[in-house]
Amino acid sequence: MSDQKEPHENSSNSFLAFVVGGLVVAVGIIAWIMYGSDESGDVDINVDGGGDAADAVEDAAESVGDAADDVTDGDSTQ
């Protein structure tokens, strides 16, 4: 009868294992972010198939940029 364990010993060991496991995972994620990423840092995104819609958006952006330049220069021609 004196060899019985208290119920708190097993639960505290499980909690400690859970905390240590979480720390190991956190250190692994931080190491992957710090050392596993591409060194150049450049991102290249290409979208194929835009066609006429992409050209129209580009033209609209240029027109808006030109209008903004005209307004800031005080050369408003309407």
N, C-alpha and C positions, 0 to 999 in steps of 0.2 A: 503494500500500500504506500510505502514511502517513495516508490519509484515513479509515481505518476507525475506527468508534466502539467504545468499550468497552461491554460488555453492561450495565454497572451504570448508565449514564446514563439509559437508557430506563426501567428499572425504578424508579429513584428518582423520576423525573418522574411516573410512574403512581401511585406511593405518595403523592406530594405532592398530586396532583389528587384522589385519594381522600380524603385528610385534609381538604382545603379544601372539597370537596363535603359531607362529613359535618358540618363546622362550619356551612356555609350552611344545611343542613337543620335542625340543632339550633337555630340562631338563629331560623329561620322558625317552628319549633314553639313556642319560648319566646314569640315575639312574638304568635302566635295565642292562646296561653293567657293572656297578660297583657292584650292589647288586643281580642281577638275575642270575649270572653265577654260574657254579659249583665250589665249594670251593676247591676241590682237584686239579684241573687243569690237571688231567691225561687224556690222550686220548688213547683209545683202538680201533684199527682198525683191523678187521679180513676180509680177502678175501678168500672165500671158492671156491673150484673148480679149483685151479691153477694146481694141479697135477704135471705131468712131466715137464711142462714148468717152474713152480716155482722152482723145484729142479735144473733144468739146469741153471737158472739164479743165484741161490745160489752158485752152483759149479763154475760158471764163475766168480762171485764176489770174491770167495775165491782164485781162481787161480790168478786173477789180484792182490789181496792183497799180496799173496805170492811172486809174481814177483816183486812187488814194494819193499817188504822187502829185497829180494835178491839184488836188485839194490842198495838200500841205505846201505846195509851191505857190498857191494863190492864183493858179492859171486855170480857173474853172471855165470851161467852154461847154455850155449846155444849149 
